[in-house]
Amino acid sequence: MRNRPPVAACALLACLTLTLSACSVDDTPAAGKDSKSHPGVTLAPEPKDSALAAEVPPAYAKKTLIMGVSEYAPYVTFESDGKITGLVPELSAQLSSLLDIKIKVERTNFDAVIPGLKSGRIDLSAPSGDFIERQKEVDFADFAQSSVTLLVLKDGSFHPKNGLEVCGHKVGVEKGAGTQNVLAAQNKRCAAKGKPSVDAKLYTDLPGASLALQSKRVEAVAAPSASNTSVSQNSHDRFETLELEDMLDLPAATAVYGIQAKKGSGLAPVIVKGLRKLYESGTYAKLFGQWGLPLSTVTRSQIALNGSKQSQTQ
């Protein structure tokens, strides 16, 4: 799996492009659009840590780092006025202040992130599931966690109670996300029971998948729980989020989220130290609480370099 506010008939279409989130299933974002896309309190910048700033690799110390992000509220939201808001932009601002580096948040399709990091077009990206397969290509500074759910039409006929009931149905998923592997693993279970495969429909972002659900081009959207929960909570009862317990043990159904950096660049290790500093100062917990993600936090020891031992496929 990966890493993304509120409504009336024609407003719902525009709103869904803003309302997707990405936390653990028990996270409950505060009610109302403004509380999600524009929390009322902006935290003071973390003071510069000269010792940590000195550890930033010289190649990155004097340049503006590009943080590539895709829509994944409340981690990342693309507002109608062009602003990019959410936990990741604010976390980037805190790291920028702490490490004395410039970070610019820029829209990037999720499936273009790893190629962009490898080529140097972008320098960082978040959030993304830390899996051992991805660790071969990029480095991760782990900082959060999540699990997968299904978003369905509340008044629709499709309300699966288990993974096998998803077999043969059209399910929207974000292209390049680990959720594709969840559905691939579910298909093996479908085949073992003589059932047709899940018909996975790929979308460049989660808002596109949710709009497809609204127009009934798919029957569900598989995505991290906060994405789906945020949409369902702000849809005037059009949608609901389902957690299918028997799917949670599938590869990539749960994930540790990290900030990605180019492999071997030396950037991820100092980001880890910066995140731990924010954890110790209390800024880390305040940010997650402010954005409605208190249960997506990890412990200090879980804030680590390539700390996950989880596979996307096994």
C-alpha positions as a Markdown table, in Angstrom:
| # | Residue | x | y | z |
|---|---|---|---|---|
| 1 | Met | 0.0 | 0.0 | 0.0 |
| 2 | Arg | 1.1 | 3.6 | 0.0 |
| 3 | Asn | 0.3 | 7.2 | 1.4 |
| 4 | Arg | -4.8 | 11.1 | 0.7 |
| 5 | Pro | -12.4 | 17.1 | 2.6 |
| 6 | Pro | -16.4 | 17.7 | 1.9 |
| 7 | Val | -19.5 | 17.9 | -0.4 |
| 8 | Ala | -23.2 | 18.5 | -2.1 |
| 9 | Ala | -24.1 | 17.0 | -5.5 |
| 10 | Cys | -21.8 | 18.9 | -7.8 |
| 11 | Ala | -19.4 | 19.9 | -4.9 |
| 12 | Leu | -18.7 | 16.2 | -4.2 |
| 13 | Leu | -16.8 | 15.7 | -7.4 |
| 14 | Ala | -14.5 | 18.7 | -6.7 |
| 15 | Cys | -14.4 | 17.7 | -3.0 |
| 16 | Leu | -13.3 | 14.1 | -3.6 |
| 17 | Thr | -10.1 | 15.4 | -5.2 |
| 18 | Leu | -9.4 | 17.0 | -1.8 |
| 19 | Thr | -10.8 | 14.5 | 0.7 |
| 20 | Leu | -8.6 | 11.4 | 0.7 |
| 21 | Ser | -6.5 | 10.3 | 3.6 |
| 22 | Ala | -4.0 | 7.6 | 4.8 |
| 23 | Cys | -3.8 | 6.6 | 8.4 |
| 24 | Ser | -4.5 | 3.5 | 10.5 |
| 25 | Val | -8.0 | 2.2 | 10.7 |
| 26 | Asp | -8.7 | 3.6 | 14.1 |
| 27 | Asp | -7.6 | 7.2 | 13.3 |
| 28 | Thr | -10.5 | 9.5 | 13.3 |
| 29 | Pro | -9.9 | 12.8 | 11.5 |
| 30 | Ala | -11.7 | 15.8 | 13.0 |
| 31 | Ala | -15.0 | 16.7 | 11.4 |
| 32 | Gly | -15.3 | 19.4 | 8.8 |
| 33 | Lys | -13.4 | 20.5 | 5.8 |
| 34 | Asp | -11.3 | 23.2 | 7.4 |
| 35 | Ser | -10.1 | 20.9 | 10.2 |
| 36 | Lys | -8.7 | 18.5 | 7.6 |
| 37 | Ser | -7.2 | 20.7 | 4.9 |
| 38 | His | -6.4 | 23.7 | 7.0 |
| 39 | Pro | -5.8 | 22.9 | 10.7 |
| 40 | Gly | -6.3 | 26.0 | 12.9 |
| 41 | Val | -2.9 | 25.9 | 14.5 |
| 42 | Thr | 0.5 | 26.0 | 12.7 |
| 43 | Leu | 3.4 | 24.9 | 14.9 |
| 44 | Ala | 6.4 | 27.1 | 15.4 |
| 45 | Pro | 9.4 | 26.1 | 13.3 |
| 46 | Glu | 11.8 | 23.7 | 15.0 |
| 47 | Pro | 15.0 | 25.4 | 16.0 |
| 48 | Lys | 18.1 | 24.7 | 13.9 |
| 49 | Asp | 20.3 | 21.9 | 15.1 |
| 50 | Ser | 23.8 | 22.9 | 14.0 |
| 51 | Ala | 25.2 | 19.4 | 14.6 |
| 52 | Leu | 22.6 | 17.7 | 12.5 |
| 53 | Ala | 22.7 | 20.4 | 9.8 |
| 54 | Ala | 26.4 | 19.6 | 9.5 |
| 55 | Glu | 25.6 | 16.0 | 8.6 |
| 56 | Val | 23.5 | 16.9 | 5.5 |
| 57 | Pro | 25.5 | 15.7 | 2.5 |
| 58 | Pro | 27.2 | 18.6 | 0.8 |
| 59 | Ala | 25.4 | 17.9 | -2.5 |
| 60 | Tyr | 22.1 | 18.7 | -0.7 |
| 61 | Ala | 23.1 | 21.4 | 1.8 |
| 62 | Lys | 23.0 | 24.4 | -0.6 |
| 63 | Lys | 20.3 | 23.3 | -3.1 |
| 64 | Thr | 16.5 | 23.4 | -2.9 |
| 65 | Leu | 15.4 | 19.8 | -2.3 |
| 66 | Ile | 12.2 | 18.7 | -4.2 |
| 67 | Met | 9.8 | 16.6 | -2.1 |
| 68 | Gly | 7.6 | 14.8 | -4.7 |
| 69 | Val | 4.1 | 14.1 | -3.4 |
| 70 | Ser | 0.8 | 12.7 | -4.7 |
| 71 | Glu | -2.7 | 13.3 | -3.3 |
| 72 | Tyr | -3.1 | 11.4 | -0.1 |
| 73 | Ala | -4.9 | 13.4 | 2.6 |
| 74 | Pro | -4.3 | 14.2 | 5.4 |
| 75 | Tyr | -0.7 | 13.5 | 4.5 |
| 76 | Val | -1.0 | 15.5 | 1.3 |
| 77 | Thr | -3.9 | 17.5 | -0.1 |
| 78 | Phe | -4.0 | 19.6 | -3.3 |
| 79 | Glu | -6.2 | 22.6 | -2.5 |
| 80 | Ser | -8.3 | 24.3 | -5.1 |
| 81 | Asp | -6.2 | 27.5 | -4.7 |
| 82 | Gly | -3.1 | 25.5 | -5.8 |
| 83 | Lys | -1.6 | 25.1 | -2.3 |
| 84 | Ile | -0.3 | 21.8 | -1.1 |
| 85 | Thr | -1.3 | 21.1 | 2.5 |
| 86 | Gly | -1.1 | 18.2 | 4.9 |
| 87 | Leu | 1.1 | 16.5 | 7.4 |
| 88 | Val | 3.9 | 15.9 | 4.9 |
| 89 | Pro | 4.3 | 19.6 | 3.8 |
| 90 | Glu | 4.3 | 20.6 | 7.5 |
| 91 | Leu | 6.7 | 17.9 | 8.4 |
| 92 | Ser | 9.0 | 19.0 | 5.6 |
| 93 | Ala | 8.9 | 22.5 | 6.9 |
| 94 | Gln | 9.9 | 21.4 | 10.3 |
| 95 | Leu | 12.8 | 19.3 | 8.9 |
| 96 | Ser | 13.8 | 22.2 | 6.7 |
| 97 | Ser | 14.1 | 24.5 | 9.8 |
| 98 | Leu | 15.8 | 21.8 | 11.9 |
| 99 | Leu | 18.4 | 20.8 | 9.3 |
| 100 | Asp | 18.8 | 24.2 | 7.7 |
| 101 | Ile | 17.9 | 23.0 | 4.2 |
| 102 | Lys | 15.4 | 24.2 | 1.7 |
| 103 | Ile | 12.6 | 21.8 | 0.8 |
| 104 | Lys | 10.0 | 22.5 | -1.9 |
| 105 | Val | 6.9 | 20.3 | -2.0 |
| 106 | Glu | 5.9 | 19.4 | -5.6 |
| 107 | Arg | 3.1 | 17.4 | -7.2 |
| 108 | Thr | 4.4 | 14.0 | -8.5 |
| 109 | Asn | 2.5 | 11.0 | -9.6 |
| 110 | Phe | 3.1 | 8.1 | -7.2 |
| 111 | Asp | 4.4 | 5.7 | -9.9 |
| 112 | Ala | 6.9 | 8.4 | -11.0 |
| 113 | Val | 8.5 | 8.7 | -7.6 |
| 114 | Ile | 11.2 | 6.0 | -7.6 |
| 115 | Pro | 12.3 | 6.9 | -11.2 |
| 116 | Gly | 12.4 | 10.5 | -10.2 |
| 117 | Leu | 14.5 | 9.8 | -7.2 |
| 118 | Lys | 16.9 | 7.7 | -9.2 |
| 119 | Ser | 17.3 | 10.3 | -11.9 |
| 120 | Gly | 17.6 | 13.2 | -9.4 |
| 121 | Arg | 14.5 | 15.0 | -10.7 |
| 122 | Ile | 13.2 | 14.8 | -7.1 |
| 123 | Asp | 15.2 | 14.4 | -3.9 |
| 124 | Leu | 12.6 | 13.2 | -1.4 |
| 125 | Ser | 9.0 | 11.7 | -1.4 |
| 126 | Ala | 6.5 | 10.7 | 1.2 |
| 127 | Pro | 4.6 | 8.8 | 2.4 |
| 128 | Ser | 5.4 | 5.5 | 0.8 |
| 129 | Gly | 5.3 | 2.0 | 2.2 |
| 130 | Asp | 8.8 | 0.7 | 3.2 |
| 131 | Phe | 9.1 | -2.8 | 1.7 |
| 132 | Ile | 12.3 | -4.8 | 1.2 |
| 133 | Glu | 11.8 | -4.8 | -2.6 |
| 134 | Arg | 11.8 | -1.0 | -2.6 |
| 135 | Gln | 14.8 | -0.8 | -0.3 |
| 136 | Lys | 16.9 | -2.2 | -3.2 |
| 137 | Glu | 16.1 | 1.0 | -5.2 |
| 138 | Val | 15.7 | 3.8 | -2.6 |
| 139 | Asp | 16.4 | 4.5 | 1.0 |
| 140 | Phe | 13.6 | 5.0 | 3.6 |
| 141 | Ala | 13.4 | 7.2 | 6.7 |
| 142 | Asp | 10.5 | 5.4 | 8.4 |
| 143 | Phe | 8.0 | 7.6 | 10.3 |
| 144 | Ala | 4.4 | 6.3 | 10.2 |
| 145 | Gln | 2.2 | 3.2 | 9.6 |
| 146 | Ser | -1.1 | 2.2 | 8.0 |
| 147 | Ser | -3.4 | -0.7 | 6.8 |
| 148 | Val | -5.6 | -1.3 | 3.8 |
| 149 | Thr | -9.4 | -1.1 | 3.5 |
| 150 | Leu | -12.2 | -1.0 | 0.9 |
| 151 | Leu | -14.3 | 2.0 | 0.1 |
| 152 | Val | -17.8 | 1.1 | -1.2 |
| 153 | Leu | -21.1 | 2.9 | -2.0 |
| 154 | Lys | -23.2 | 2.8 | 1.1 |
| 155 | Asp | -26.5 | 2.3 | -0.7 |
| 156 | Gly | -24.9 | -0.1 | -3.3 |
| 157 | Ser | -25.2 | -3.8 | -3.6 |
| 158 | Phe | -21.5 | -4.6 | -3.0 |
| 159 | His | -20.7 | -5.0 | 0.7 |
| 160 | Pro | -18.2 | -7.9 | 1.0 |
| 161 | Lys | -17.7 | -9.5 | 4.3 |
| 162 | Asn | -14.5 | -11.2 | 3.5 |
| 163 | Gly | -11.8 | -11.3 | 0.8 |
| 164 | Leu | -13.3 | -14.1 | -1.2 |
| 165 | Glu | -16.4 | -12.0 | -1.8 |
| 166 | Val | -14.2 | -9.4 | -3.5 |
| 167 | Cys | -13.2 | -12.0 | -6.2 |
| 168 | Gly | -14.5 | -11.2 | -9.6 |
| 169 | His | -15.4 | -7.6 | -8.8 |
| 170 | Lys | -14.0 | -4.3 | -10.1 |
| 171 | Val | -11.8 | -2.6 | -7.6 |
| 172 | Gly | -10.0 | 0.7 | -8.1 |
| 173 | Val | -6.4 | 1.1 | -6.9 |
| 174 | Glu | -3.6 | 3.7 | -7.2 |
| 175 | Lys | -1.1 | 2.8 | -9.9 |
| 176 | Gly | 2.3 | 1.9 | -8.4 |
| 177 | Ala | 1.0 | 1.5 | -4.8 |
| 178 | Gly | 1.6 | -1.5 | -2.7 |
| 179 | Thr | -2.2 | -2.0 | -2.7 |
| 180 | Gln | -1.8 | -3.6 | -6.1 |
| 181 | Asn | 0.2 | -6.4 | -4.4 |
| 182 | Val | -2.6 | -6.8 | -1.9 |
| 183 | Leu | -5.1 | -7.5 | -4.7 |
| 184 | Ala | -2.5 | -9.7 | -6.5 |
| 185 | Ala | -2.2 | -11.8 | -3.4 |
| 186 | Gln | -6.0 | -11.9 | -2.9 |
| 187 | Asn | -6.2 | -13.3 | -6.5 |
| 188 | Lys | -4.2 | -16.3 | -5.5 |
| 189 | Arg | -6.8 | -17.0 | -2.8 |
| 190 | Cys | -9.5 | -16.5 | -5.3 |
| 191 | Ala | -7.9 | -19.0 | -7.7 |
| 192 | Ala | -7.4 | -21.5 | -4.9 |
| 193 | Lys | -11.2 | -21.5 | -4.4 |
| 194 | Gly | -12.0 | -21.6 | -8.1 |
| 195 | Lys | -13.2 | -18.0 | -8.1 |
| 196 | Pro | -12.4 | -15.3 | -10.7 |
| 197 | Ser | -9.7 | -12.8 | -10.1 |
| 198 | Val | -10.3 | -9.3 | -8.7 |
| 199 | Asp | -10.7 | -6.9 | -11.7 |
| 200 | Ala | -8.2 | -4.3 | -10.6 |
| 201 | Lys | -8.6 | -0.9 | -12.3 |
| 202 | Leu | -5.5 | 1.3 | -12.1 |
| 203 | Tyr | -5.7 | 5.1 | -11.5 |
| 204 | Thr | -2.9 | 7.7 | -11.3 |
| 205 | Asp | -4.2 | 8.9 | -7.9 |
| 206 | Leu | -6.8 | 8.0 | -5.3 |
| 207 | Pro | -9.2 | 10.9 | -6.1 |
| 208 | Gly | -9.5 | 9.4 | -9.6 |
| 209 | Ala | -10.3 | 6.0 | -8.1 |
| 210 | Ser | -13.0 | 7.5 | -5.8 |
| 211 | Leu | -14.6 | 9.4 | -8.6 |
| 212 | Ala | -14.8 | 6.1 | -10.6 |
| 213 | Leu | -16.6 | 4.5 | -7.6 |
| 214 | Gln | -19.0 | 7.4 | -7.4 |
| 215 | Ser | -19.8 | 7.0 | -11.1 |
| 216 | Lys | -20.1 | 3.2 | -10.6 |
| 217 | Arg | -17.2 | 2.3 | -13.0 |
| 218 | Val | -15.7 | 0.3 | -10.1 |
| 219 | Glu | -17.4 | -1.4 | -7.2 |
| 220 | Ala | -14.8 | -0.5 | -4.5 |
| 221 | Val | -11.6 | 1.3 | -3.9 |
| 222 | Ala | -8.7 | -0.5 | -2.2 |
| 223 | Ala | -6.6 | 2.1 | -0.3 |
| 224 | Pro | -5.1 | 2.8 | 3.1 |
| 225 | Ser | -7.7 | 3.2 | 5.8 |
| 226 | Ala | -7.4 | 7.0 | 6.4 |
| 227 | Ser | -7.9 | 7.7 | 2.7 |
| 228 | Asn | -11.1 | 5.7 | 2.6 |
| 229 | Thr | -12.3 | 6.7 | 6.1 |
| 230 | Ser | -11.8 | 10.4 | 5.3 |
| 231 | Val | -13.8 | 10.1 | 2.1 |
| 232 | Ser | -16.7 | 8.1 | 3.7 |
| 233 | Gln | -16.9 | 10.5 | 6.7 |
| 234 | Asn | -17.2 | 13.5 | 4.5 |
| 235 | Ser | -19.5 | 12.1 | 1.8 |
| 236 | His | -22.9 | 12.7 | 3.3 |
| 237 | Asp | -23.4 | 8.9 | 3.7 |
| 238 | Arg | -22.6 | 8.1 | 0.1 |
| 239 | Phe | -19.7 | 5.9 | 1.0 |
| 240 | Glu | -18.5 | 3.6 | 3.8 |
| 241 | Thr | -15.2 | 2.0 | 4.6 |
| 242 | Leu | -14.9 | -1.7 | 5.2 |
| 243 | Glu | -12.0 | -3.5 | 6.9 |
| 244 | Leu | -11.9 | -7.1 | 5.8 |
| 245 | Glu | -10.0 | -8.9 | 8.6 |
| 246 | Asp | -8.9 | -11.9 | 6.4 |
| 247 | Met | -7.2 | -9.5 | 4.0 |
| 248 | Leu | -5.0 | -7.9 | 6.6 |
| 249 | Asp | -2.5 | -10.7 | 6.6 |
| 250 | Leu | -1.9 | -10.4 | 2.8 |
| 251 | Pro | 1.4 | -9.0 | 1.6 |
| 252 | Ala | 1.5 | -5.2 | 1.7 |
| 253 | Ala | -1.9 | -5.0 | 3.5 |
| 254 | Thr | -0.2 | -3.3 | 6.4 |
| 255 | Ala | 2.8 | -1.0 | 6.0 |
| 256 | Val | 5.4 | 1.2 | 7.7 |
| 257 | Tyr | 5.5 | 4.5 | 5.9 |
| 258 | Gly | 8.8 | 6.3 | 5.1 |
| 259 | Ile | 10.3 | 9.4 | 3.5 |
| 260 | Gln | 12.1 | 8.1 | 0.4 |
| 261 | Ala | 15.5 | 9.4 | -0.7 |
| 262 | Lys | 18.0 | 8.4 | -3.4 |
| 263 | Lys | 19.7 | 5.1 | -2.6 |
| 264 | Gly | 23.1 | 5.7 | -0.9 |
| 265 | Ser | 22.9 | 9.5 | -1.1 |
| 266 | Gly | 23.3 | 9.9 | 2.6 |
| 267 | Leu | 20.2 | 12.0 | 2.8 |
| 268 | Ala | 17.9 | 9.4 | 4.4 |
| 269 | Pro | 20.1 | 8.8 | 7.5 |
| 270 | Val | 20.1 | 12.5 | 8.5 |
| 271 | Ile | 16.4 | 12.6 | 7.8 |
| 272 | Val | 16.0 | 9.8 | 10.3 |
| 273 | Lys | 18.0 | 11.7 | 12.9 |
| 274 | Gly | 15.9 | 14.8 | 12.2 |
| 275 | Leu | 12.7 | 12.9 | 12.7 |
| 276 | Arg | 13.9 | 11.5 | 16.0 |
| 277 | Lys | 14.8 | 15.0 | 17.1 |
| 278 | Leu | 11.2 | 16.1 | 16.2 |
| 279 | Tyr | 9.9 | 13.1 | 18.2 |
| 280 | Glu | 11.9 | 14.0 | 21.2 |
| 281 | Ser | 10.8 | 17.7 | 21.1 |
| 282 | Gly | 7.1 | 16.7 | 20.9 |
| 283 | Thr | 6.6 | 18.2 | 17.5 |
| 284 | Tyr | 6.2 | 14.8 | 15.8 |
| 285 | Ala | 3.2 | 13.9 | 18.1 |
| 286 | Lys | 1.7 | 17.4 | 17.7 |
| 287 | Leu | 1.8 | 17.2 | 13.9 |
| 288 | Phe | 0.1 | 13.8 | 13.8 |
| 289 | Gly | -2.5 | 14.9 | 16.3 |
| 290 | Gln | -3.2 | 18.1 | 14.4 |
| 291 | Trp | -3.8 | 16.2 | 11.2 |
| 292 | Gly | -6.0 | 13.5 | 12.7 |
| 293 | Leu | -3.4 | 10.7 | 12.6 |
| 294 | Pro | -2.5 | 10.0 | 16.2 |
| 295 | Leu | -2.7 | 6.2 | 15.7 |
| 296 | Ser | -0.5 | 6.3 | 12.7 |
| 297 | Thr | 2.5 | 7.3 | 14.8 |
| 298 | Val | 5.4 | 4.9 | 15.4 |
| 299 | Thr | 7.7 | 4.6 | 18.4 |
| 300 | Arg | 11.1 | 6.4 | 18.4 |
| 301 | Ser | 12.9 | 3.1 | 17.8 |
| 302 | Gln | 10.7 | 2.5 | 14.7 |
| 303 | Ile | 11.9 | 5.8 | 13.2 |
| 304 | Ala | 14.7 | 4.1 | 11.4 |
| 305 | Leu | 16.7 | 3.8 | 8.2 |
| 306 | Asn | 15.1 | 1.0 | 6.0 |
| 307 | Gly | 13.7 | -0.4 | 9.2 |
| 308 | Ser | 11.0 | -2.6 | 7.6 |
| 309 | Lys | 11.5 | -6.3 | 7.0 |
| 310 | Gln | 8.2 | -6.6 | 5.2 |
| 311 | Ser | 7.8 | -7.9 | 1.6 |
| 312 | Gln | 5.3 | -6.6 | -0.9 |
| 313 | Thr | 4.8 | -10.1 | -2.3 |
| 314 | Gln | 5.4 | -12.7 | 0.3 |
